[in-house]
Amino acid sequence: MLSKPNDNEFAPYYEEYINMVPEGGLLEILNDSLAETISLFKGISEQKSMYQYAPDKWTIKEVLGHMTDTEIIMCYRLLRIGRGDATPLTGFDEDTYVKAACFNDRTLENLLDSFIITRQATLNLIKSLRSGDWVNTGTANEQIATPRAIAYIIAGHEMHHRKILEERYLRRA
């Protein structure tokens, strides 16, 4: 079982995400969380997927697309640092990515398929790491990061956005 990361393994910004992840086996948590995310999005119609709770907020489709993009980026960081690459990794502007991706032009089903495929790749990557790889230290967005912290951030990021969807989008839509 992979224990939660120490505070010195990640930027303070990510503490909220890591704290959302329950104790237990991370692979099981990621699988269970994926099932919950699939269930959530399967209950949303194509029409409802264009809902945004305020004019300057993302649509439901854009939230899902952002979840996928972020998981891909985090997996890239996890891979690089997990393999011992100490090259500093840059940050990214989530709003720029969402705007450039045109997620609203895709179907919700296609966006969900992309998330599922990305999660399967995440799980395979996590399974490929050896015990010593988890505490390798690298730099992402000018902050210290370990693969262990990144894996927990991936799980917490999904949970965070699912909670936002449930509270701000689906209760109002």
N, C-alpha and C positions, 0 to 999 in steps of 0.2 A: 504494500500500500504506500502510495506517495503522500507524504505528509504536507501540510500547508507550508508555504514559504515563510521565512523569517522576514521581518520588516526591512532588513537591509538588502533584500533581493529584488526590490521593485520600487518604482517611484510612488510617493504618497498618493498621487492621483488614483492609482489602481486599488487602493485599500478597500474601497466600497465594493468593488467587484469581487475581490478575494474573500471578503467577509460574507458575501452572499452564498458562497459555495459551502454546502454542508460537509461535515466530517464523513469519511468513507472512502471507498475506492474510486479514484478519479475516472477510470474508464467506465465504470458503472454509472457514475454521476453524469458523465457526458452522454452516454447512451440514453439514460432516462430523460435527461433534459432535451435531447433531440426528439424523443417520442412526444414530449409535452409540446415542443415547438411545432412539430408536424400537426398534432391535433389542433392546436390553436389556429394555424393558418388554413387547415382544411375546412374550418368552420367559417371562413371569411369568403364572401362572394367577390367576383371580379369587380363589380361595381363598388362594393364597400372598401376594396383594397386601395381605392383612390382617395379615401378620406384622409383629411388632415385636420387636427383639432384646432389649429390656428393658421392664419394665412402664411406665416413665415416658418411653419413646421413641415417636416417631411410627411409624405403620404405613407400609408401602411406598406406599400410596395417598396418605397425608398428605405424604410426602416429595415425590411428584410434584406434588401440589396446591401445596405450598410453592414448588417450583421455578417453577411458572406464576405464582403471585401475585407472587413476587419479580421475575420478569422483567417483568411488567406495571408494577410500581412503578418499577423501574429505567428502563424505557422512558419512562415519564412524566417522570422526572428528566432523562433524555437529551433528550427533546423540549423541555422547558421551558428548560433551560440552552443547548441547541443553538440555540434560537430567540432567545437573548439575554435571556431573562427572569431577572433577578437576584433575584427574590423568594425568600427563604429557604424551603426545602422541609423539611417535618417528617420525622422518622423513623417507624418502625412497629415494632410488637411482633409478631414472627413467630409466637410461640406463641398470641397472641390471635387472629390471623388464621386459623391452622390450626384452632383450637377452634371458631371461629365458622363456618367454611366447611363443616363436616360432610362432608369429602371421602370418608369411609368409606361414606357413603350413595350415592355415585355409583359407576358401573362404572369399572374400570380403563381400558377402551376410551374412555369419555367423557373421563376425565381426560387421557389421552394425546392425544386429539383437541384438547382445549383447549390443551395445551402446543404442539402442532404449529402451530395457528392463531396462537398468541401469537408463536412464533418467526418465522413468515412476516411478521407485522406488524413485528417487530423488524428483520428484514432490509430491509423496505421503508423503514422509518424511517432506518436507517443509510445506505441508498442515496440518501436525499433530502438529506442534509447536504452542504454545500459545504466545501471544504478549510478555510476560516477558522472555520467553526462548531465544529470539533473542539476548539479551544483556548479557547472561551468559558469563563469561570469562574463558578461558582455555588456555592451552599451547600445541602447536603442533610444533614439530621440534625446540624446545627451543624458540618459539616466541609466543607472545600473539595472541589469536584468539577468535572471537565470532562467533556464528552461522550465524549472519547476514553477516559478512565479508566472511565466507566460502561459503555461498550461492552465493554471488556476484563473488567470485573467480571461482566457478564452471561455472557460465555463461561466464565470461571473458576468462577462459581457453579454452572453446570450440570456442569462437569467434577468439581468438588468433591463434589457430591451423588451423581453417578454412581459415583465412587470409594467413597464411604461405602456406597452400596447394594451394590456388589460385595463389599466387605470385611466389612461388618457384618451385612448382611441376607441376601444370596444364598448366601454360603458356609455360613451357619448354618441357613437355613430348610429 
